[in-house]
Amino acid sequence: MTMNTRVSELAQKQIDFSKVTCFPAEIQAKLGDPRTFQDPDVLHFLLSNSEVCRVLYKNPADFEMLEMAYFGTCIRSGSWMNGVDHWLIGSLPGKALRDRLTAVSVWLADHLRPINNGRLHILDLGAGPGPYAFATLTLTNNKGVSLWDCIDADRYGLAIGEVRARESGLQHLVKFRQTNFMSKGSYPMSDSQRADFGLLIGILCGMTEEVAVDCLQKIKPHFKPGAEILAATLLVKSFQEEPTVFRILCNILGWPLRPKTLEEVMAIFKSAGYEILSIFTERDNGDGEYAIVHARI
């Protein structure tokens, strides 16, 4: 089943918004009813009262939504958010994003230091301003990595990362490059430039299974033979445990998320020719909203 089917199913459901008190009663009723959530008054209210909604509606791929979820800051406006934003960021999906950052960074700090005698070249695909680099290197006291290479198509996100690298004295370790990492023009020119380990965090969330397989196959030339990767992608549990949030994010704002079952995630990696080494989630009990896959390329 594709994500479009799952979003369509969500759009057909009656959802209880009565406990989401940041919305007026009239907006609550319209949000919950599949016949009225597309009322112009609903979209106007969201875009007038939420920085998160404004960012996502303008560009669902904007790194700033993650910045708001991770750190509670709105870079462009310099302002903090209001009640709708507090609800969205404080929701289970919002917490899952922050927990994903923690889980991945802790895992990397624990597992990567012994690899390659601490001279590890990490390639962070779709990295934005590099939050996973900075979080992980804080835990390792900036050790264990010779190069953390952050690639993204968004020049502004990369510029934010470059400033942070200079401010933290990590410009010699954390580098930023603007390119489409799935294009042949982005591939390393020589074997010595290929990476030891890859990150693909959140990139597969908006892809169909077929496109995700294609993505995983196209990134292989970036890495040395036998390299490993850590990838995180959204699971269907996210829609199940907090449908109110995804009614807004997907049905109204049009964020093209494609949550998958664990079985679908595993099939994607196997179809792409990867060896799955382990799978965990952002939650200690393993019952999270993200599948975090450790695999050998």
Backbone as JSON, one array per atom type, in Angstrom:
{
  "sequence": "MTMNTRVSELAQKQIDFSKVTCFPAEIQAKLGDPRTFQDPDVLHFLLSNSEVCRVLYKNPADFEMLEMAYFGTCIRSGSWMNGVDHWLIGSLPGKALRDRLTAVSVWLADHLRPINNGRLHILDLGAGPGPYAFATLTLTNNKGVSLWDCIDADRYGLAIGEVRARESGLQHLVKFRQTNFMSKGSYPMSDSQRADFGLLIGILCGMTEEVAVDCLQKIKPHFKPGAEILAATLLVKSFQEEPTVFRILCNILGWPLRPKTLEEVMAIFKSAGYEILSIFTERDNGDGEYAIVHARI",
  "N": [[0.84, -1.2, 0.0], [0.6, 2.22, -0.85], [1.78, 5.45, 0.34], [0.06, 7.49, -0.53], [-2.42, 6.24, -0.62], [-2.73, 5.76, 2.11], [-2.81, 8.36, 3.15], [-5.09, 9.23, 1.86], [-6.95, 7.55, 3.07], [-6.79, 8.55, 5.68], [-7.85, 11.06, 5.24], [-10.5, 10.5, 4.95], [-11.47, 9.94, 7.41], [-13.29, 10.55, 10.46], [-12.1, 12.66, 12.89], [-11.23, 13.33, 16.22], [-10.9, 16.45, 17.47], [-11.39, 17.76, 19.78], [-9.93, 17.96, 22.12], [-7.79, 19.45, 21.46], [-6.92, 22.3, 22.3], [-5.89, 24.66, 21.32], [-7.17, 25.43, 19.09], [-10.04, 27.23, 17.98], [-13.47, 26.4, 18.72], [-15.06, 26.19, 16.39], [-13.16, 25.77, 14.38], [-12.02, 23.43, 15.31], [-14.17, 21.64, 14.91], [-14.42, 21.7, 12.11], [-11.91, 20.78, 11.3], [-11.98, 18.14, 12.19], [-13.93, 16.88, 10.7], [-14.32, 15.01, 7.79], [-15.6, 16.13, 5.64], [-15.29, 18.84, 5.78], [-12.71, 19.73, 6.41], [-11.16, 20.92, 4.47], [-12.08, 23.44, 4.21], [-11.72, 26.87, 3.41], [-11.44, 28.6, 5.61], [-10.13, 27.06, 7.51], [-7.52, 26.59, 6.49], [-6.7, 29.26, 6.31], [-6.71, 29.97, 9.03], [-4.69, 28.28, 10.04], [-2.38, 29.14, 8.6], [-2.25, 31.72, 9.46], [-1.67, 31.53, 12.1], [0.48, 29.92, 12.73], [3.88, 29.26, 12.59], [5.14, 26.88, 11.86], [3.24, 25.72, 10.14], [3.17, 27.65, 8.11], [5.78, 27.44, 7.04], [5.85, 24.74, 6.13], [3.74, 24.72, 4.3], [4.65, 26.42, 2.32], [7.05, 25.21, 1.5], [7.5, 21.95, 1.67], [9.89, 20.55, 1.91], [11.61, 22.11, 3.32], [14.32, 22.74, 5.46], [13.88, 24.13, 7.77], [11.6, 23.45, 9.21], [12.37, 21.15, 10.59], [14.36, 22.29, 12.16], [12.79, 23.85, 13.85], [11.38, 21.83, 15.16], [13.48, 20.39, 16.4], [14.93, 22.33, 17.9], [13.32, 24.45, 18.62], [13.34, 26.95, 17.39], [12.84, 29.61, 15.07], [14.29, 30.34, 12.26], [14.22, 32.23, 10.08], [12.29, 34.2, 10.75], [13.0, 34.83, 13.31], [11.42, 34.71, 15.49], [9.64, 33.17, 18.21], [7.17, 30.57, 18.44], [3.53, 30.2, 18.45], [0.51, 29.06, 20.15], [-0.54, 26.99, 18.45], [1.77, 26.08, 17.21], [3.24, 25.25, 19.45], [1.65, 23.1, 20.21], [1.9, 21.4, 17.93], [4.72, 20.94, 17.86], [5.05, 19.85, 20.36], [3.67, 17.5, 20.18], [3.25, 13.88, 19.78], [4.42, 13.1, 17.24], [6.15, 15.33, 16.91], [7.82, 15.05, 19.15], [8.9, 12.59, 18.44], [10.59, 13.28, 16.32], [12.58, 14.75, 17.68], [13.49, 12.77, 19.4], [14.45, 11.01, 17.51], [16.7, 12.36, 16.55], [18.26, 12.26, 18.88], [18.47, 9.44, 19.3], [19.77, 8.5, 16.97], [22.17, 9.98, 17.06], [23.3, 9.15, 19.51], [23.6, 6.42, 18.97], [25.44, 6.54, 16.83], [27.65, 7.73, 18.15], [28.3, 5.68, 19.91], [28.92, 3.51, 18.25], [30.61, 4.17, 16.1], [33.17, 5.02, 16.73], [35.12, 2.89, 17.03], [35.56, 2.17, 14.38], [37.66, 2.04, 11.52], [39.94, 2.96, 12.84], [39.28, 5.32, 14.12], [39.38, 7.24, 12.16], [37.24, 8.18, 10.49], [35.32, 8.68, 7.57], [32.42, 10.26, 7.12], [29.47, 10.44, 5.27], [26.85, 12.53, 4.96], [23.82, 12.54, 3.77], [21.5, 14.73, 2.32], [21.66, 16.56, 4.42], [21.06, 19.11, 5.37], [21.58, 21.77, 7.66], [23.25, 20.2, 9.17], [22.56, 18.92, 11.76], [22.86, 16.35, 12.89], [25.55, 15.82, 12.72], [26.69, 17.75, 14.48], [25.43, 17.09, 16.91], [26.33, 14.46, 17.32], [29.15, 14.71, 17.37], [29.45, 16.28, 19.6], [28.88, 14.42, 21.58], [31.01, 12.66, 21.26], [33.15, 14.16, 21.88], [34.31, 15.43, 19.73], [35.83, 13.5, 18.48], [36.98, 10.58, 16.61], [36.21, 10.94, 13.98], [37.31, 11.81, 10.78], [36.33, 13.31, 8.71], [33.26, 14.84, 8.3], [30.99, 14.95, 6.02], [28.65, 16.97, 4.74], [25.92, 16.96, 2.63], [23.64, 18.7, 0.58], [20.84, 20.1, -1.22], [19.91, 22.57, -0.59], [21.05, 25.67, -0.35], [20.87, 27.64, 1.63], [20.39, 26.24, 4.02], [22.81, 24.86, 4.19], [24.54, 27.02, 4.51], [23.82, 27.93, 7.06], [24.75, 25.74, 8.52], [27.52, 25.95, 8.0], [28.16, 28.31, 9.33], [27.62, 27.52, 11.97], [29.53, 25.51, 12.24], [31.93, 26.98, 12.15], [31.55, 28.59, 14.41], [31.63, 26.69, 16.43], [34.15, 25.72, 16.2], [34.59, 23.6, 14.47], [35.06, 23.56, 11.79], [37.08, 22.3, 10.43], [36.4, 19.65, 10.51], [33.66, 19.27, 9.88], [32.15, 19.6, 6.89], [30.47, 21.29, 4.16], [28.5, 20.8, 1.27], [26.9, 21.79, -1.71], [24.78, 20.01, -3.65], [23.05, 17.66, -5.8], [22.64, 14.67, -4.49], [21.96, 12.3, -5.71], [22.66, 12.47, -8.33], [24.84, 11.73, -11.08], [26.91, 13.5, -11.36], [27.61, 14.18, -8.81], [29.1, 12.15, -7.76], [32.04, 10.67, -6.25], [35.36, 11.39, -7.48], [37.43, 9.64, -7.28], [38.42, 6.48, -5.77], [39.51, 6.94, -3.27], [38.13, 9.09, -2.3], [35.71, 8.18, -1.56], [33.16, 7.43, 0.87], [33.23, 6.07, 4.26], [31.04, 5.59, 5.84], [27.52, 6.14, 5.84], [24.8, 8.5, 6.18], [21.3, 8.72, 6.01], [18.9, 10.32, 6.73], [15.56, 10.65, 7.17], [15.13, 11.05, 4.46], [13.91, 9.09, 2.9], [11.31, 9.24, 3.69], [9.33, 10.55, 2.2], [9.11, 9.08, -0.1], [7.9, 6.74, -2.53], [7.85, 3.13, -2.43], [9.17, 2.11, -4.69], [10.63, 4.34, -5.62], [12.24, 4.77, -3.41], [13.85, 2.47, -3.4], [15.24, 2.94, -5.77], [16.61, 5.28, -5.04], [18.32, 4.31, -2.98], [19.91, 2.63, -4.49], [21.14, 4.42, -6.26], [22.79, 5.95, -4.61], [24.93, 4.38, -3.96], [27.5, 4.6, -5.33], [28.78, 6.6, -3.89], [30.11, 5.47, -1.8], [32.6, 3.4, -0.17], [33.47, -0.03, -0.96], [31.65, -2.36, 0.98], [30.94, -0.48, 2.85], [28.9, 1.06, 5.42], [25.56, 2.1, 6.36], [23.25, 4.33, 7.94], [19.89, 4.74, 8.08], [16.84, 6.52, 8.37], [13.34, 6.25, 8.43], [9.85, 7.09, 8.11], [7.24, 5.39, 9.89], [4.06, 3.63, 9.67], [2.85, 3.73, 12.11], [2.98, 6.3, 13.05], [0.86, 7.74, 11.86], [-1.21, 6.38, 13.02], [-1.12, 6.8, 15.81], [-1.29, 9.54, 16.23], [-3.39, 11.0, 14.66], [-4.51, 13.54, 14.42], [-2.44, 15.42, 14.07], [-1.36, 14.66, 11.58], [-3.56, 14.97, 9.95], [-3.53, 17.7, 9.63], [-0.86, 18.21, 8.69], [-0.58, 16.6, 6.37], [-3.15, 16.16, 5.0], [-4.16, 18.76, 4.82], [-2.04, 20.72, 4.58], [-0.5, 19.46, 2.72], [1.91, 18.0, 2.93], [4.04, 15.7, 1.53], [4.26, 12.99, 2.79], [5.17, 9.54, 3.14], [4.45, 7.13, 4.93], [5.54, 3.9, 6.02], [5.15, 0.32, 6.44], [6.98, -1.84, 8.68], [7.71, -4.14, 7.38], [7.6, -3.32, 4.71], [9.67, -1.46, 4.71], [11.9, -3.1, 5.21], [11.81, -4.68, 2.9], [12.4, -2.8, 0.94], [15.12, -2.16, 1.41], [16.3, -4.66, 1.01], [15.6, -5.15, -1.65], [17.11, -3.22, -2.86], [19.58, -4.26, -2.63], [20.96, -4.21, -0.22], [22.45, -5.28, 2.86], [20.75, -5.86, 5.7], [21.66, -5.02, 8.91], [20.75, -4.34, 11.44], [17.75, -3.11, 13.02], [16.26, -0.41, 14.62], [14.29, 1.84, 16.69], [13.31, 5.24, 17.43], [12.51, 5.11, 20.0], [13.11, 3.66, 23.18], [11.78, 1.3, 23.76], [11.4, 0.16, 21.34], [9.09, 0.57, 19.89], [8.46, 2.69, 17.98], [7.98, 5.7, 15.94], [9.64, 5.82, 13.82], [11.57, 3.82, 11.63], [14.81, 2.93, 12.04], [17.4, 2.07, 10.22], [20.2, 0.04, 10.12], [22.55, -0.79, 7.85], [24.52, -2.7, 5.51], [26.18, -1.69, 2.61]],
  "CA": [[0.0, 0.0, 0.0], [1.4, 3.43, -0.91], [1.42, 6.5, 1.27], [-1.08, 8.23, -1.02], [-3.59, 5.53, -0.15], [-2.85, 5.97, 3.56], [-3.25, 9.74, 3.36], [-6.49, 9.28, 1.42], [-7.74, 6.92, 4.13], [-6.83, 9.49, 6.79], [-8.73, 12.16, 4.85], [-11.89, 10.04, 5.01], [-11.83, 9.62, 8.78], [-13.72, 11.54, 11.44], [-11.03, 12.73, 13.89], [-11.62, 14.13, 17.37], [-10.0, 17.56, 17.79], [-11.98, 18.5, 20.91], [-8.93, 18.18, 23.17], [-6.72, 20.32, 20.94], [-7.54, 23.56, 22.74], [-5.34, 25.84, 20.64], [-8.08, 25.76, 18.01], [-11.41, 27.58, 18.36], [-14.42, 25.29, 18.57], [-15.5, 26.07, 15.0], [-12.05, 25.18, 13.62], [-11.94, 22.03, 15.77], [-15.22, 20.87, 14.24], [-14.12, 21.59, 10.67], [-10.73, 19.93, 11.17], [-12.3, 16.75, 12.46], [-14.93, 16.36, 9.75], [-13.72, 14.82, 6.45], [-16.32, 16.93, 4.65], [-15.09, 20.28, 5.96], [-11.37, 20.16, 6.81], [-10.58, 21.72, 3.41], [-12.7, 24.76, 4.21], [-10.69, 27.92, 3.38], [-11.23, 29.16, 6.93], [-9.17, 26.23, 8.23], [-6.19, 26.9, 5.98], [-6.39, 30.62, 6.72], [-6.38, 29.98, 10.46], [-3.38, 27.63, 10.23], [-1.31, 29.97, 8.07], [-2.22, 32.97, 10.21], [-1.38, 31.29, 13.51], [1.51, 28.89, 12.93], [5.11, 29.32, 11.8], [5.36, 25.55, 11.31], [2.35, 25.54, 9.0], [3.61, 28.53, 7.02], [6.99, 26.88, 6.44], [5.52, 23.51, 5.41], [2.86, 25.01, 3.18], [5.47, 27.04, 1.29], [8.03, 24.24, 0.99], [7.54, 20.8, 2.58], [11.26, 20.04, 2.06], [12.42, 23.12, 3.99], [14.99, 22.24, 6.67], [13.53, 24.92, 8.95], [10.61, 22.74, 10.03], [13.13, 20.3, 11.5], [15.0, 23.17, 13.14], [11.78, 24.21, 14.85], [11.09, 20.65, 15.97], [14.65, 20.02, 17.19], [15.51, 23.36, 18.77], [12.34, 25.45, 19.02], [13.69, 28.25, 16.85], [12.4, 29.93, 13.71], [15.48, 31.06, 11.81], [13.96, 33.35, 9.21], [11.54, 35.28, 11.41], [13.63, 35.14, 14.58], [10.41, 34.71, 16.55], [9.14, 31.88, 18.67], [5.88, 30.25, 17.87], [2.39, 30.37, 19.36], [-0.12, 27.86, 20.69], [-0.63, 25.92, 17.46], [3.12, 25.53, 17.06], [3.58, 24.5, 20.67], [0.94, 21.81, 20.14], [2.52, 20.56, 16.91], [6.08, 20.55, 18.26], [4.95, 19.03, 21.56], [2.91, 16.27, 19.91], [4.07, 12.67, 19.66], [5.32, 13.19, 16.07], [7.2, 16.3, 17.19], [8.77, 14.41, 20.07], [9.58, 11.53, 17.71], [11.68, 13.89, 15.58], [13.68, 15.04, 18.62], [14.02, 11.48, 19.87], [15.22, 10.46, 16.39], [18.0, 13.03, 16.6], [19.0, 11.7, 20.02], [18.74, 8.01, 19.11], [20.78, 8.33, 15.92], [23.43, 10.55, 17.52], [23.85, 8.26, 20.54], [24.04, 5.19, 18.29], [26.67, 6.85, 16.11], [28.73, 7.93, 19.11], [28.65, 4.38, 20.51], [29.32, 2.48, 17.29], [31.51, 4.56, 15.03], [34.53, 5.3, 17.17], [36.1, 1.82, 16.76], [35.7, 1.88, 12.95], [38.71, 2.72, 10.76], [40.89, 3.57, 13.77], [38.87, 6.68, 14.46], [39.58, 8.16, 11.03], [36.06, 7.83, 9.71], [34.73, 9.65, 6.65], [30.97, 10.1, 7.13], [28.75, 11.19, 4.26], [25.52, 12.83, 5.49], [23.07, 12.88, 2.57], [20.33, 15.52, 2.69], [22.01, 16.89, 5.8], [20.67, 20.45, 5.81], [22.65, 22.43, 8.41], [24.1, 19.23, 9.87], [22.29, 18.7, 13.19], [23.35, 15.05, 13.36], [26.99, 15.96, 12.88], [27.02, 18.49, 15.69], [24.97, 16.34, 18.09], [27.19, 13.29, 17.52], [30.5, 15.13, 17.73], [29.38, 16.72, 21.0], [28.93, 13.22, 22.41], [32.32, 12.01, 21.13], [34.19, 15.16, 22.13], [34.9, 15.73, 18.42], [36.8, 12.46, 18.13], [36.5, 9.42, 15.87], [35.82, 11.28, 12.62], [38.25, 12.66, 10.05], [35.54, 14.22, 7.87], [31.8, 14.7, 8.27], [30.67, 15.62, 4.77], [27.21, 17.23, 4.67], [25.47, 17.29, 1.28], [22.23, 19.08, 0.48], [20.56, 21.0, -2.34], [19.47, 23.86, -0.04], [22.23, 26.46, -0.01], [20.67, 28.37, 2.88], [20.62, 25.3, 5.11], [24.25, 24.61, 4.26], [25.18, 28.22, 5.05], [23.6, 27.89, 8.51], [25.67, 24.75, 9.04], [28.88, 26.48, 7.94], [28.3, 29.27, 10.44], [27.68, 26.76, 13.21], [30.82, 24.82, 12.29], [32.94, 27.96, 12.54], [31.32, 29.03, 15.79], [32.0, 25.61, 17.35], [35.52, 25.31, 15.94], [34.57, 22.29, 13.81], [35.11, 23.74, 10.34], [38.04, 21.36, 9.85], [35.8, 18.32, 10.51], [32.33, 19.26, 9.28], [32.15, 20.35, 5.64], [29.16, 21.38, 3.54], [28.53, 20.88, -0.19], [25.6, 21.88, -2.36], [24.66, 19.17, -4.83], [22.03, 16.61, -5.81], [23.47, 13.5, -4.21], [21.6, 11.16, -6.57], [23.13, 12.71, -9.69], [26.17, 11.18, -11.36], [27.89, 14.56, -11.19], [27.99, 14.31, -7.4], [29.86, 10.98, -7.33], [33.47, 10.91, -6.04], [36.21, 11.24, -8.65], [38.36, 8.53, -7.06], [38.05, 5.59, -4.67], [39.96, 7.51, -1.99], [37.17, 10.09, -1.87], [34.46, 7.53, -1.16], [32.96, 7.49, 2.32], [33.19, 4.83, 5.05], [29.74, 5.42, 6.5], [26.53, 7.08, 5.32], [23.55, 8.83, 6.87], [20.18, 9.04, 5.14], [17.89, 10.52, 7.77], [14.33, 11.3, 6.74], [15.06, 11.23, 3.01], [12.99, 8.11, 2.32], [9.95, 9.41, 4.25], [8.38, 11.0, 1.19], [9.28, 8.31, -1.33], [7.25, 5.45, -2.7], [8.79, 2.03, -2.28], [9.98, 2.01, -5.9], [11.58, 5.46, -5.65], [13.19, 4.55, -2.33], [14.81, 1.48, -3.89], [16.08, 3.63, -6.76], [17.48, 6.18, -4.28], [19.35, 3.52, -2.31], [20.83, 2.12, -5.5], [21.89, 5.51, -6.86], [23.79, 6.53, -3.7], [26.01, 3.43, -3.71], [28.83, 5.03, -5.77], [29.38, 7.52, -2.93], [30.69, 4.75, -0.66], [33.58, 2.34, -0.37], [32.9, -1.38, -0.86], [31.45, -2.8, 2.36], [30.56, 0.63, 3.74], [27.61, 0.9, 6.1], [24.69, 3.27, 6.34], [22.14, 4.42, 8.9], [18.8, 5.45, 7.43], [15.62, 6.59, 9.18], [12.16, 6.57, 7.65], [8.61, 7.14, 8.89], [6.41, 4.2, 9.93], [2.61, 3.88, 9.69], [2.44, 3.97, 13.5], [2.85, 7.74, 13.24], [-0.51, 8.11, 11.51], [-2.15, 5.68, 13.89], [-1.17, 7.29, 17.19], [-1.57, 10.99, 16.31], [-3.99, 11.39, 13.38], [-4.8, 14.97, 14.38], [-1.29, 16.14, 13.51], [-1.19, 14.36, 10.16], [-4.67, 15.59, 9.23], [-3.07, 19.04, 9.29], [0.38, 18.2, 7.92], [-0.71, 15.92, 5.07], [-4.42, 16.38, 4.32], [-4.42, 20.19, 4.59], [-0.86, 21.43, 4.11], [0.02, 18.76, 1.56], [3.24, 17.43, 3.11], [3.96, 14.4, 0.85], [4.85, 11.89, 3.54], [4.76, 8.19, 2.75], [4.8, 6.19, 6.0], [5.59, 2.52, 5.56], [5.22, -0.73, 7.46], [8.34, -2.34, 8.87], [7.94, -5.12, 6.32], [7.89, -2.57, 3.5], [11.02, -0.88, 4.85], [12.87, -4.18, 5.02], [11.78, -5.09, 1.49], [13.07, -1.75, 0.18], [16.57, -2.31, 1.53], [16.7, -5.92, 0.39], [15.47, -4.99, -3.1], [18.21, -2.36, -3.3], [20.82, -5.01, -2.51], [21.63, -3.92, 1.04], [22.36, -6.28, 3.92], [20.27, -5.24, 6.93], [22.4, -5.48, 10.08], [19.86, -4.17, 12.6], [16.72, -2.07, 12.92], [15.74, 0.06, 15.89], [13.46, 3.02, 16.53], [13.71, 6.36, 18.29], [12.06, 4.83, 21.36], [13.86, 2.57, 23.8], [11.01, 0.05, 23.74], [11.34, -0.34, 19.97], [7.77, 0.78, 19.3], [8.51, 4.1, 17.65], [7.4, 6.2, 14.7], [10.65, 5.73, 12.76], [12.47, 2.68, 11.5], [16.19, 3.35, 11.85], [17.99, 0.86, 9.63], [21.65, -0.06, 9.97], [22.7, -1.73, 6.75], [25.77, -2.71, 4.75], [25.92, -1.4, 1.21]],
  "C": [[0.88, 1.25, 0.0], [0.93, 4.44, 0.1], [0.2, 7.27, 0.8], [-2.38, 7.57, -0.59], [-3.8, 5.78, 1.33], [-3.3, 7.39, 3.89], [-4.71, 9.89, 2.94], [-7.41, 8.66, 2.48], [-7.88, 7.85, 5.33], [-7.82, 10.62, 6.49], [-10.2, 11.78, 4.98], [-12.38, 9.8, 6.44], [-12.37, 10.82, 9.55], [-12.7, 11.51, 12.57], [-11.44, 13.71, 14.99], [-10.56, 15.19, 17.68], [-10.43, 18.3, 19.06], [-10.97, 18.79, 22.02], [-7.77, 19.05, 22.72], [-7.18, 21.76, 21.13], [-6.94, 24.81, 22.1], [-6.19, 26.25, 19.46], [-9.43, 26.2, 18.56], [-12.36, 26.42, 18.04], [-14.85, 25.1, 17.11], [-14.42, 25.41, 14.14], [-11.86, 23.72, 14.03], [-12.93, 21.16, 15.0], [-14.9, 20.67, 12.76], [-12.9, 20.69, 10.44], [-11.08, 18.45, 11.28], [-13.19, 16.1, 11.43], [-14.29, 16.2, 8.37], [-14.4, 15.64, 5.37], [-15.94, 18.4, 4.7], [-13.65, 20.69, 6.28], [-10.66, 20.98, 5.73], [-11.25, 23.08, 3.26], [-11.61, 25.83, 4.22], [-10.42, 28.56, 4.74], [-10.2, 28.38, 7.73], [-7.75, 26.56, 7.79], [-5.78, 28.31, 6.4], [-6.0, 30.69, 8.19], [-4.99, 29.4, 10.69], [-2.24, 28.53, 9.78], [-1.2, 31.3, 8.79], [-1.71, 32.78, 11.64], [-0.25, 30.3, 13.75], [2.69, 29.07, 11.99], [5.39, 27.97, 11.14], [4.51, 25.35, 10.05], [2.75, 26.42, 7.83], [4.82, 27.95, 6.29], [6.64, 25.66, 5.59], [4.66, 23.78, 4.18], [3.65, 25.61, 2.02], [6.43, 26.04, 0.67], [8.15, 23.08, 1.96], [8.95, 20.25, 2.81], [12.16, 21.01, 2.82], [13.0, 22.56, 5.28], [14.5, 22.95, 7.92], [12.46, 24.25, 9.82], [11.32, 21.84, 11.04], [13.85, 21.13, 12.55], [14.03, 23.55, 14.24], [11.46, 23.03, 15.75], [12.24, 20.3, 16.9], [14.95, 21.04, 18.28], [14.54, 24.45, 19.19], [12.65, 26.84, 18.52], [13.18, 28.39, 15.43], [13.45, 30.86, 13.12], [15.12, 32.32, 11.03], [13.28, 34.5, 9.93], [12.19, 35.7, 12.72], [12.66, 35.11, 15.75], [10.08, 33.29, 16.99], [7.69, 31.76, 18.3], [4.77, 30.34, 18.92], [1.77, 29.03, 19.72], [-0.23, 26.7, 19.71], [0.73, 25.26, 17.29], [3.56, 24.73, 18.28], [2.89, 23.13, 20.68], [1.61, 20.89, 19.13], [3.89, 20.04, 17.35], [6.05, 19.65, 19.5], [4.2, 17.72, 21.37], [3.83, 15.07, 19.85], [4.94, 12.68, 18.4], [6.44, 14.2, 16.26], [8.26, 15.73, 18.11], [9.55, 13.31, 19.36], [10.75, 12.08, 16.89], [12.87, 14.18, 16.5], [14.31, 13.75, 19.13], [14.83, 10.79, 18.77], [16.62, 11.06, 16.36], [18.86, 12.45, 17.71], [19.41, 10.26, 19.76], [19.84, 7.79, 18.07], [22.14, 8.83, 16.39], [24.09, 9.66, 18.58], [24.36, 6.97, 19.91], [25.36, 5.43, 17.56], [27.85, 7.01, 17.06], [29.21, 6.61, 19.69], [29.29, 3.43, 19.52], [30.43, 2.89, 16.32], [32.95, 4.76, 15.47], [35.52, 4.16, 16.89], [36.38, 1.59, 15.27], [36.85, 2.69, 12.34], [39.68, 3.49, 11.65], [40.57, 5.04, 14.07], [39.07, 7.69, 13.35], [38.44, 7.97, 10.03], [35.62, 9.0, 8.82], [33.23, 9.35, 6.58], [30.37, 10.99, 6.05], [27.29, 11.31, 4.7], [24.68, 13.38, 4.33], [21.75, 13.58, 2.93], [20.46, 16.07, 4.09], [21.46, 18.21, 6.29], [21.83, 21.11, 6.53], [23.44, 21.5, 9.32], [23.82, 18.98, 11.34], [22.83, 17.38, 13.73], [24.86, 15.06, 13.53], [27.32, 16.62, 14.21], [26.59, 17.74, 16.96], [25.89, 15.16, 18.38], [28.58, 13.7, 17.98], [30.55, 15.72, 19.14], [29.51, 15.53, 21.93], [30.31, 12.55, 22.38], [33.48, 12.95, 21.43], [35.02, 15.41, 20.88], [35.93, 14.7, 17.97], [36.13, 11.37, 17.28], [36.16, 9.67, 14.43], [36.91, 12.15, 12.0], [37.54, 13.67, 9.17], [34.08, 13.86, 7.99], [31.32, 15.57, 7.12], [29.16, 15.75, 4.63], [26.83, 17.7, 3.27], [23.99, 17.63, 1.3], [22.07, 19.98, -0.73], [20.21, 22.41, -1.88], [20.68, 24.66, 0.42], [22.08, 27.19, 1.32], [20.9, 27.46, 4.09], [22.09, 25.01, 5.3], [24.98, 25.81, 4.87], [25.0, 28.29, 6.57], [24.57, 26.9, 9.14], [27.11, 25.24, 9.05], [29.14, 27.47, 9.06], [28.44, 28.53, 11.77], [29.01, 26.02, 13.35], [31.93, 25.78, 12.71], [32.79, 28.36, 13.99], [31.74, 27.98, 16.81], [33.42, 25.1, 17.13], [35.63, 23.98, 15.22], [34.67, 22.41, 12.29], [36.12, 22.82, 9.67], [37.49, 19.94, 9.76], [34.5, 18.26, 9.74], [32.32, 20.19, 8.07], [30.77, 20.29, 4.99], [29.3, 21.58, 2.03], [27.11, 20.92, -0.75], [25.6, 21.04, -3.62], [23.46, 18.24, -4.7], [22.75, 15.28, -5.65], [23.09, 12.27, -5.02], [22.04, 11.35, -8.02], [24.54, 12.16, -9.87], [27.25, 12.22, -11.16], [28.36, 14.75, -9.76], [28.9, 13.18, -6.93], [31.34, 11.33, -7.16], [34.27, 10.64, -7.31], [37.16, 10.06, -8.52], [37.91, 7.71, -5.88], [38.42, 6.18, -3.32], [38.99, 8.55, -1.46], [35.84, 9.48, -1.42], [34.38, 7.44, 0.36], [32.93, 6.11, 2.95], [31.8, 4.53, 5.58], [28.8, 6.51, 5.99], [25.37, 7.31, 6.26], [22.51, 9.22, 5.84], [18.95, 9.2, 6.04], [16.71, 11.3, 7.21], [14.14, 11.4, 5.25], [14.03, 10.29, 2.38], [11.54, 8.33, 2.74], [8.92, 9.8, 3.2], [8.41, 10.22, -0.09], [8.38, 7.08, -1.35], [8.3, 4.36, -2.53], [9.72, 1.93, -3.49], [11.03, 3.11, -5.96], [12.63, 5.3, -4.55], [14.26, 3.54, -2.73], [15.78, 2.14, -4.87], [17.07, 4.57, -6.06], [18.63, 5.4, -3.65], [20.36, 2.96, -3.3], [21.72, 3.24, -6.07], [22.96, 6.09, -5.92], [24.99, 5.6, -3.48], [27.38, 3.92, -4.17], [29.52, 6.02, -4.83], [30.25, 6.8, -1.9], [31.69, 3.69, -1.09], [32.89, 0.98, -0.33], [32.8, -1.82, 0.6], [31.11, -1.71, 3.34], [29.18, 0.36, 4.34], [26.84, 2.21, 6.09], [23.67, 3.18, 7.46], [21.08, 5.3, 8.26], [17.57, 5.42, 8.32], [14.45, 6.98, 8.3], [10.89, 6.36, 8.46], [7.81, 5.84, 8.77], [4.92, 4.57, 10.02], [2.1, 4.14, 11.1], [2.22, 5.46, 13.75], [1.44, 8.21, 12.95], [-1.52, 7.54, 12.51], [-2.25, 6.33, 15.27], [-1.42, 8.78, 17.3], [-2.17, 11.47, 14.99], [-4.31, 12.88, 13.29], [-3.67, 15.75, 13.71], [-1.19, 15.9, 12.01], [-2.39, 14.77, 9.33], [-4.22, 16.98, 8.76], [-1.88, 18.99, 8.34], [0.18, 17.67, 6.5], [-2.0, 16.29, 4.33], [-4.63, 17.84, 3.96], [-3.21, 20.89, 3.98], [-0.17, 20.73, 2.94], [1.43, 18.22, 1.69], [3.22, 16.0, 2.54], [4.69, 13.28, 1.59], [4.32, 10.55, 3.04], [5.18, 7.2, 3.84], [4.67, 4.76, 5.51], [5.5, 1.56, 6.73], [6.68, -1.16, 7.59], [8.69, -3.34, 7.77], [8.27, -4.42, 5.0], [9.29, -1.97, 3.54], [12.08, -1.95, 4.6], [12.95, -4.6, 3.56], [12.5, -4.07, 0.62], [14.59, -1.95, 0.21], [17.06, -3.6, 0.86], [16.63, -5.83, -1.13], [16.6, -4.14, -3.68], [19.56, -3.04, -3.17], [21.62, -4.72, -1.26], [21.47, -5.1, 2.01], [21.95, -5.57, 5.22], [20.99, -5.86, 8.12], [21.56, -5.38, 11.35], [18.84, -3.1, 12.29], [16.29, -1.7, 14.33], [14.87, 1.28, 15.64], [13.97, 4.11, 17.47], [13.3, 6.14, 19.74], [12.78, 3.61, 21.92], [13.12, 1.24, 23.74], [10.85, -0.53, 22.33], [10.04, -0.09, 19.24], [7.63, 2.25, 18.9], [7.85, 4.44, 16.32], [8.37, 6.11, 13.53], [11.36, 4.39, 12.8], [13.85, 3.23, 11.2], [16.99, 2.11, 11.47], [19.5, 1.02, 9.54], [21.9, -1.15, 8.94], [24.09, -1.61, 6.13], [25.44, -2.57, 3.28], [26.54, -2.51, 0.33]]
}
